[in-house]
Amino acid sequence: MTINTLSRRFLAPATEAFQALFAQPELASENETLFSELQARLQYALEQFLHPQGISPFLLVKAPEEKEYLQLLTQTIDTLRDNDGSAVTGVSYQVNGSKVSMTPAQSLDDNFASNSPVIFADWVEAEQLFGCVRQFNGEISLQPGLVHQANGGILILSLRTLMAQPLLWMRLKNQVMQQRFDWLTFDDARPLPVSIPSMPLTLKVVLMGDRDSLADLQEMEPELAETSLYSEFEDNLQIADEETLKQWCQWVWSVAREKSLPGLTPDAWPLLMQEGARDTGDQEIMPLCPLWIARQLREAAPFTESDRIDAEQLKTMLMQRQWREGFLAERMQDEILLEQILIETEGECIGQINALSVIDFPGHPRPFGEPSRISCVVHVGDGEFIDVERKAELGGNLHAKGMMLMQAFLMAELDLDQQLPFSASLTFEQSYSEVDGDSASMAELCALISALANVPINQSIAMTGSVDQFGRAQPIGGLNEKIEGFFAICAQRGLTGKQGVIIPSANVRHLSLATEVQEAVEAGEFSIWAIDDIGDALPLLTQLNWDGEGQTLLQTIQERIAQATQQEPRYRYPWPLRWLNRSQSN
């Protein structure tokens, strides 16, 4: 049995040992090798891509299709390329009446000349990408597009824009592969007014997209996707030691400089790390997303008049953000406090337990947690386990899987020679929408055991975690929101020191709780227990062990089963068939 009562030091990332690092002035200095240190895989892919004998003219990069990422990739490629801008690529088109001629470009003043630049675009239309032929008052002019401007260099595009316009993608792919730009009209009903010579094209293309966009490309162009170079922008960093933490701090400073935002004072770094752990869901992983970092600094900037944000200012910003976005969560809490949603936080009940759920409404900026009441009733029957959510078509496949795993564990532990003489019905009370996920299967199992043993559960405790067929607790997501949702109800009703939450031990590293929860745990007003299996949870909930010496829950259930199977046969039939009981006794 392993029950760990967590102290405050487990509830957020450990930062005490790094205070000297946060005070180092060199954190704010520029580090020219920082990108290669944090994005080593992407850096290597770019070096391969830029090699004169490159594997493919296409590079696929998995990254958010946002302007900040496109700019970052553009800057990185610029630093990696050996290009002083003096080389001239492209052509010069001369229009004489209805005749267009072409000569190699001699200088950048030529109309279709370029110096092999790196150009990016987050959205393109046909004319913007390929240029166009204009005719006005009988005069013809040629307008260059991004393809011409990036000739000899690199063009970085959002993959989403090309997948939304397949004809653009097909034309771009053919031009890059054939190394030739052919002037075509965008309207099949109206041909070009003049014949225009094709232009030599030397172009490499970086396509940046999320996982869905890359999947669409792979389905549309399986061969190209297979032969193209591929890499990813790693959006988080594993903090393995002080050196990697220093790199992350320098990355935050680089984003602050890029966006002209204030940096952090030494005492503010622990709070930013705590918020970063909430974003990644792990105490030892920090986000590298420039959008996320810029948002924290930008929202905190109005609270300071200097070029530094201190801990109190950052804390104020986070509290204001939570209040600004908290209307929906507060209304849901009000429903519980007004007893419109029934959640007990004290006393004992048989077959009832507080599970923890995460609510994620479409259009709402952040998920929030709230407790859910799971109840189980047991009656004499044929051993059927009724999942009310599934029967009512409100339960998803993952929830159904969790229910089946829970039942498998219980039946294996009981080791019966015959059918269980009880039937059970399990449900999420006051649930009016679909329930999915297996994060409540541990709580459901405890409610079922309580009902079978006729032993009450402590309602001051909530729990979360999934269970496998061997009764082991498995980690789940949304942990911080779940704990804070139950804590908020307990705090408003009054903390007694007996309330708390049971979580799987594997989830401890994911904790990054709000300051008020940490303070309540430190003061002994609220508890968080980490368990390894169902045998650890039941003593906390029922004051009885699942198995072992003395009176146990398993023994209690077995005795109740034996008592039910030894009853007179007449009690086994409903009253319309009682004559069968009499015939058996004769």
C-alpha positions in Angstrom: 0.0 0.0 0.0 1.4 3.4 -1.0 -0.5 6.5 0.0 1.4 9.7 -0.3 0.0 12.9 1.3 1.5 15.6 -0.8 3.2 18.6 0.7 3.3 22.0 -1.0 6.6 21.4 -2.7 5.0 18.8 -4.9 2.2 21.1 -6.1 4.1 23.3 -8.5 7.5 23.3 -10.3 10.5 23.3 -8.0 12.3 26.6 -8.5 14.0 27.2 -5.1 17.4 25.8 -6.4 17.4 28.2 -9.4 17.1 31.6 -7.7 20.7 32.4 -8.4 20.2 31.5 -12.1 17.2 33.9 -12.3 19.4 36.8 -11.0 22.1 36.3 -13.7 22.4 39.4 -15.9 23.5 37.4 -18.9 20.0 35.9 -19.2 19.0 39.1 -21.0 21.9 39.0 -23.4 21.6 37.7 -26.9 22.6 34.1 -27.7 23.3 33.6 -31.4 23.2 29.8 -31.0 20.0 29.6 -29.0 17.8 28.5 -31.9 20.1 25.7 -32.8 20.3 24.6 -29.2 16.5 24.5 -28.7 15.5 23.4 -32.2 18.4 21.1 -33.1 16.2 18.8 -35.4 14.7 21.7 -37.3 18.1 23.4 -37.6 19.6 20.2 -39.1 16.7 19.9 -41.6 17.2 23.5 -42.7 20.9 22.9 -43.2 20.1 19.9 -45.4 17.4 21.9 -47.2 19.8 24.8 -48.0 22.6 22.5 -49.2 23.3 23.1 -53.0 22.7 19.3 -53.6 19.6 19.3 -51.4 17.4 16.2 -51.2 14.2 18.0 -52.2 13.1 21.5 -53.2 10.3 21.1 -50.6 10.6 21.2 -46.8 7.6 20.4 -44.7 7.6 21.9 -41.2 5.0 21.0 -38.6 4.3 24.3 -36.7 1.4 26.6 -36.0 0.4 28.5 -39.2 0.9 31.9 -37.5 2.8 34.9 -38.7 5.2 34.8 -35.7 6.4 31.3 -36.7 6.8 32.2 -40.4 8.9 35.2 -39.4 11.0 33.2 -37.0 11.7 30.6 -39.7 12.5 33.4 -42.2 15.0 35.0 -39.8 16.7 31.6 -39.1 17.1 30.7 -42.8 18.5 34.1 -43.5 21.2 33.6 -40.9 22.0 30.1 -42.2 22.4 31.1 -45.9 25.6 32.4 -47.3 24.0 35.2 -49.3 25.4 38.7 -49.3 22.6 39.9 -51.6 24.9 40.9 -54.5 23.9 38.0 -56.8 21.2 38.8 -59.3 18.7 36.2 -60.4 15.8 36.4 -62.8 15.0 38.2 -66.0 14.0 41.4 -67.6 10.8 41.5 -69.7 10.4 44.1 -72.4 7.0 44.8 -73.8 6.8 46.3 -77.3 3.3 46.6 -78.4 2.0 43.1 -78.8 5.4 41.5 -78.4 7.1 40.5 -75.2 10.8 39.6 -75.1 13.0 38.4 -72.3 16.7 38.8 -71.4 18.7 37.7 -68.3 18.6 40.2 -65.5 21.6 42.4 -65.2 20.7 44.4 -62.0 18.1 44.5 -59.3 16.5 47.4 -61.2 15.2 44.9 -63.9 11.5 44.3 -63.5 11.7 40.5 -62.7 15.1 40.5 -61.0 15.7 39.3 -57.4 18.7 38.8 -55.1 17.7 35.3 -53.9 15.8 36.4 -50.8 13.8 34.5 -48.2 10.1 35.6 -48.4 7.1 34.4 -46.4 3.3 34.7 -46.7 0.6 33.5 -44.4 -2.1 33.8 -47.1 -1.8 34.1 -50.8 -4.2 34.5 -53.8 -3.4 33.6 -57.4 -2.2 37.1 -58.5 -0.2 37.6 -55.3 1.6 34.3 -55.8 2.1 34.2 -59.6 1.8 37.8 -60.7 -0.5 38.7 -63.6 -0.7 40.2 -67.0 -2.6 43.6 -67.2 -4.0 45.3 -70.2 -5.2 48.8 -70.0 -6.0 51.1 -73.0 -4.2 48.7 -75.3 -1.0 48.7 -73.2 0.2 45.5 -71.7 2.2 45.3 -68.4 3.5 42.4 -66.4 3.2 42.3 -62.6 5.6 40.1 -60.7 4.4 37.8 -57.9 6.0 36.1 -54.9 7.4 33.4 -57.1 9.3 35.9 -59.1 10.4 37.9 -56.1 11.8 34.8 -54.4 13.4 33.4 -57.5 16.8 31.9 -56.6 15.8 31.9 -52.9 13.3 30.5 -50.5 9.5 30.9 -50.4 7.9 30.1 -47.1 4.1 29.5 -47.2 1.3 28.5 -44.9 0.2 25.1 -46.0 -3.4 25.9 -45.1 -3.6 28.5 -47.8 -2.5 26.0 -50.5 -4.8 23.2 -49.3 -7.7 25.6 -49.5 -6.8 26.4 -53.1 -5.7 23.1 -54.8 -5.2 24.7 -58.2 -2.6 27.1 -56.8 -0.8 24.2 -55.2 -0.7 22.2 -58.4 0.6 25.1 -60.4 3.3 26.0 -57.8 4.4 22.4 -57.5 4.8 22.0 -61.3 6.8 25.2 -61.6 9.2 24.3 -58.8 9.7 20.8 -60.1 10.1 21.9 -63.8 12.2 24.9 -62.8 10.3 27.1 -65.2 7.6 29.7 -64.8 4.9 29.6 -67.5 2.6 32.5 -67.8 -1.0 31.3 -67.7 -4.4 33.0 -67.4 -6.5 32.4 -64.3 -9.7 32.5 -66.4 -9.9 29.7 -68.9 -12.5 31.6 -71.0 -10.0 34.5 -71.5 -6.6 33.6 -73.0 -3.5 35.7 -72.5 -3.5 38.8 -74.8 0.1 38.1 -75.8 2.6 35.3 -75.9 5.1 35.6 -73.0 8.4 33.6 -72.9 8.7 31.2 -70.0 11.1 32.3 -67.2 13.8 30.1 -65.7 12.9 29.4 -62.1 15.1 28.2 -59.2 13.0 28.1 -56.1 12.9 26.2 -52.9 9.6 26.1 -50.9 9.0 25.6 -47.2 5.4 24.6 -46.4 4.5 25.2 -42.8 1.4 23.6 -41.3 -0.3 21.9 -38.4 -0.8 18.2 -38.2 -4.1 18.3 -40.0 -2.8 20.3 -42.9 0.2 18.0 -43.3 -2.2 15.0 -43.3 -4.3 16.6 -46.0 -1.1 17.1 -48.1 0.0 13.6 -47.5 -3.4 12.3 -48.7 -3.3 14.6 -51.8 0.4 14.2 -52.7 1.7 10.9 -51.1 4.8 10.7 -53.3 5.8 14.3 -52.7 5.2 14.0 -48.9 7.4 10.9 -48.9 10.3 12.5 -50.8 10.2 16.0 -49.1 12.3 16.9 -46.1 10.4 17.0 -42.9 10.9 18.4 -39.4 9.0 20.0 -36.6 9.1 23.1 -34.5 9.3 21.7 -31.0 6.9 23.7 -28.9 8.2 22.8 -25.5 11.4 22.1 -23.7 12.2 19.4 -21.2 14.0 21.0 -18.2 16.6 18.4 -17.4 19.1 20.6 -15.6 20.1 24.2 -14.9 21.6 24.6 -18.3 18.3 23.8 -20.1 16.4 26.1 -17.8 18.9 28.8 -18.6 18.2 28.3 -22.3 14.5 28.6 -21.7 14.9 31.8 -19.8 17.1 33.2 -22.6 14.4 32.2 -25.1 11.8 34.2 -23.1 14.1 37.2 -23.2 14.6 36.8 -26.9 10.8 36.9 -27.4 10.6 40.0 -25.2 13.3 41.8 -27.3 11.6 40.8 -30.5 8.2 42.1 -29.4 9.7 45.1 -27.5 8.2 43.9 -24.2 9.5 44.1 -20.7 11.4 41.2 -19.2 11.1 39.6 -15.8 12.7 40.4 -12.4 14.3 37.4 -10.6 11.3 36.9 -8.3 8.9 36.6 -11.3 10.4 33.6 -13.0 9.0 31.0 -10.6 5.5 32.3 -11.3 6.0 32.2 -15.0 7.3 28.7 -14.7 4.2 27.7 -12.8 2.0 29.1 -15.5 4.2 27.4 -18.2 3.7 24.1 -16.4 0.0 24.6 -16.5 0.2 25.2 -20.3 2.3 22.1 -21.0 0.8 19.9 -18.3 4.1 18.9 -16.8 6.3 20.5 -14.1 9.5 19.7 -16.0 8.4 20.9 -19.4 8.2 24.6 -20.4 6.6 26.1 -23.5 8.6 27.5 -26.3 5.7 28.9 -28.2 6.5 32.6 -28.9 2.8 33.4 -29.0 2.3 32.0 -25.5 5.3 33.8 -24.1 4.4 37.1 -25.7 0.9 36.9 -24.4 2.1 36.6 -20.8 4.5 39.5 -21.1 2.1 41.7 -23.1 -0.8 41.3 -20.6 1.5 42.0 -17.7 3.2 45.0 -19.3 0.4 47.5 -18.3 1.0 46.7 -14.7 4.6 48.0 -14.7 6.1 51.4 -15.5 9.6 50.0 -15.9 11.3 47.6 -18.3 10.9 44.7 -15.9 7.8 42.8 -14.6 8.1 41.7 -10.9 6.3 38.8 -9.2 3.5 40.9 -7.7 2.7 42.4 -11.1 2.7 39.1 -12.8 0.5 37.6 -10.1 -1.9 40.5 -10.4 -2.2 40.0 -14.2 -2.9 36.3 -13.7 -5.5 37.0 -11.1 -7.2 39.6 -13.3 -7.1 37.2 -16.3 -8.8 34.5 -14.2 -11.4 36.9 -13.0 -12.0 38.3 -16.6 -12.5 34.8 -18.0 -14.2 33.3 -15.0 -17.9 34.2 -15.5 -19.0 30.8 -16.7 -17.0 28.9 -14.1 -18.5 31.0 -11.3 -22.0 30.4 -12.6 -21.5 26.7 -12.6 -20.1 26.9 -9.0 -23.2 28.9 -8.0 -25.4 26.1 -9.2 -23.6 23.8 -6.8 -23.7 26.3 -3.9 -27.4 26.9 -4.4 -27.9 23.1 -4.4 -29.3 23.1 -7.9 -26.5 20.6 -8.6 -26.2 18.2 -5.6 -22.6 17.8 -4.5 -21.8 16.8 -0.9 -18.6 17.9 0.7 -19.1 16.4 4.1 -20.7 13.3 5.7 -20.8 9.8 4.3 -23.0 8.1 1.7 -23.2 4.5 0.4 -22.6 4.1 -3.3 -21.9 7.9 -3.9 -18.6 9.5 -4.7 -17.3 12.9 -5.9 -15.6 12.5 -9.3 -13.8 15.4 -11.0 -14.6 16.6 -14.5 -13.2 19.2 -16.9 -15.6 21.4 -18.7 -14.5 22.7 -22.1 -17.1 24.8 -23.8 -16.6 25.8 -27.4 -15.7 29.4 -27.7 -14.6 29.7 -24.0 -10.9 30.5 -23.7 -10.0 28.0 -21.0 -11.3 24.7 -19.6 -12.4 24.6 -15.9 -13.1 21.9 -13.4 -16.1 21.0 -11.4 -17.1 18.0 -9.3 -19.6 15.4 -10.5 -21.6 13.0 -8.4 -21.4 9.4 -9.4 -23.9 7.1 -7.8 -24.3 3.3 -7.8 -27.2 1.2 -6.6 -27.1 -2.6 -6.2 -30.0 -5.0 -6.1 -30.6 -8.7 -6.4 -30.2 -9.7 -10.0 -28.3 -11.7 -12.6 -24.9 -9.9 -12.4 -25.6 -7.2 -15.0 -23.7 -3.9 -14.7 -25.8 -1.2 -16.2 -24.0 1.9 -17.5 -26.8 4.4 -17.5 -24.9 6.9 -19.6 -24.3 4.2 -22.3 -28.0 3.0 -22.2 -29.2 6.6 -22.6 -26.7 7.1 -25.5 -24.9 9.8 -23.5 -21.7 7.9 -22.9 -18.8 7.8 -25.3 -16.7 4.9 -26.3 -13.8 5.7 -24.0 -16.2 5.9 -21.1 -17.7 2.5 -22.0 -14.2 1.1 -22.2 -13.4 2.4 -18.7 -16.6 0.8 -17.4 -15.6 -2.6 -18.9 -12.1 -2.5 -17.4 -13.5 -1.7 -14.0 -15.9 -4.6 -14.2 -13.1 -6.9 -15.3 -11.1 -6.1 -12.3 -13.9 -6.6 -9.9 -15.0 -10.0 -11.3 -11.4 -11.2 -11.3 -10.9 -10.1 -7.6 -14.2 -11.8 -6.5 -13.2 -15.1 -8.2 -16.7 -16.4 -8.3 -17.7 -20.0 -9.3 -21.1 -18.7 -10.4 -22.8 -15.6 -11.6 -22.8 -12.6 -9.3 -26.3 -12.6 -7.6 -26.4 -8.8 -7.8 -27.0 -6.3 -10.6 -25.6 -2.7 -10.4 -26.6 0.6 -12.0 -24.0 3.3 -12.3 -24.5 6.9 -13.5 -23.3 10.5 -13.5 -26.1 12.3 -11.6 -27.5 15.4 -13.2 -25.6 14.9 -16.4 -27.4 16.1 -19.4 -24.8 15.9 -22.2 -22.4 13.3 -23.5 -19.9 11.9 -21.0 -16.7 10.5 -22.4 -13.2 9.6 -21.2 -12.1 7.0 -18.7 -10.8 9.5 -16.0 -13.7 8.7 -13.7 -13.4 4.9 -13.9 -11.5 4.7 -10.6 -14.3 6.7 -8.9 -16.9 4.5 -10.5 -15.2 1.4 -9.2 -15.1 2.8 -5.7 -18.8 3.7 -5.8 -19.6 0.1 -7.0 -17.5 -1.5 -4.3 -19.2 0.8 -1.7 -22.6 -0.3 -2.9 -21.7 -4.0 -3.0 -20.2 -3.9 0.5 -22.9 -1.6 1.9 -20.1 0.6 3.3 -20.3 4.4 3.1 -17.8 6.7 1.3 -16.4 9.9 2.8 -18.0 12.8 0.9 -15.3 15.2 1.9 -13.0 13.6 -0.6 -13.1 13.7 -4.4 -11.0 11.5 -6.7 -9.9 11.3 -10.3 -7.9 8.7 -12.3 -8.6 5.8 -14.6 -8.1 2.2 -13.6 -6.8 -0.8 -15.5 -7.8 -4.5 -15.3 -5.5 -5.0 -12.4 -6.8 -2.1 -10.3 -3.8 0.2 -10.9 -4.3 3.9 -11.0 -3.5 5.5 -14.4 -2.8 9.2 -15.1 -5.4 11.5 -16.6 -5.5 15.0 -18.1 -6.9 18.3 -16.8 -5.6 17.6 -13.3 -5.1 21.1 -12.1 -8.5 22.3 -13.3 -10.2 19.3 -11.6 -8.5 19.9 -8.2 -9.2 23.6 -8.3 -12.8 23.1 -9.2 -13.4 20.9 -6.1 -11.3 23.2 -3.9 -13.4 26.2 -5.0 -16.6 24.6 -3.8 -15.0 23.4 -0.5 -13.5 26.9 0.1 -16.8 28.7 -0.3 -18.6 26.2 2.0 -15.7 26.4 4.5 -12.5 24.4 4.6 -12.6 21.8 7.5 -9.2 20.2 7.1 -10.8 16.9 6.1 -11.4 17.8 2.5 -9.1 16.7 -0.3 -8.6 15.0 -3.6 -7.1 11.6 -4.5 -5.0 11.5 -7.7 -2.8 8.8 -9.4 0.8 8.9 -8.3 1.8 9.2 -12.0 0.0 12.6 -12.1 2.1 14.3 -9.4 4.5 15.7 -12.0 1.6 17.4 -13.7 0.6 19.5 -10.7 0.9 23.3 -11.0 -1.9 24.5 -8.7 -3.1 28.0 -8.0 -1.4 29.7 -5.1 -4.5 29.6 -2.8 -4.6 25.8 -3.2 -0.9 25.5 -2.3 -1.4 27.7 0.8 -4.4 25.7 1.9 -2.4 22.4 1.6 0.5 24.0 3.5 -1.9 25.1 6.3 -3.4 21.6 6.6 -6.8 22.9 5.4 -6.9 20.8 2.3 -5.2 17.5 1.3 -4.0 15.9 -1.9 -3.2 12.2 -1.8 -1.3 10.3 -4.5 -2.1 6.6 -4.9 -0.9 3.7 -6.9 -3.9 1.4 -7.0 -7.5 1.0 -5.9 -6.2 -0.6 -2.6 -4.7 2.7 -1.7 -7.9 4.7 -2.4 -10.4 2.7 -0.5 -9.0 3.1 3.0 -9.1 6.9 2.5 -12.7 6.8 1.3 -14.2 4.0 3.5 -11.7 3.5 6.4 -11.5 -0.2 5.4 -8.9 -2.0 3.3 -9.8 -3.7 0.1 -8.0 -7.0 1.0 -5.7 -8.3 3.7 -6.1 -9.1 7.4 -9.1 -8.3 9.5 -12.5 -7.3 8.1 -12.0 -6.0 4.5 -14.2 -4.8 1.8 -13.5 -7.8 -0.3 -14.5 -10.1 2.5 -17.6 -8.1 3.2 -18.7 -8.3 -0.4 -18.0 -12.1 -0.5 -20.1 -12.6 2.7 -23.0 -10.7 1.2 -22.8 -12.7 -2.0 -22.7 -16.0 0.0 -25.7 -14.8 2.0 -27.7 -14.0 -1.1 -26.9 -17.3 -2.8 -28.0 -19.3 0.3 -31.5 -17.7 0.5 -34.6 -19.8 0.0 -35.4 -20.5 -3.7 -38.8 -18.8 -3.3 -37.0 -15.4 -3.0 -35.4 -15.9 -6.4 -38.6 -15.6 -8.5 -40.9 -12.6 -8.9 -44.4 -13.0 -7.3 -46.3 -14.0 -10.5 -44.0 -17.2 -10.6 -44.0 -18.1 -6.9 -45.7 -21.4 -7.8 -42.3 -22.5 -9.1 -40.9 -22.1 -5.6 -43.6 -24.4 -4.2 -43.1 -27.0 -6.9 -39.3 -27.1 -6.2 -39.9 -27.5 -2.5 -42.3 -30.5 -3.2 
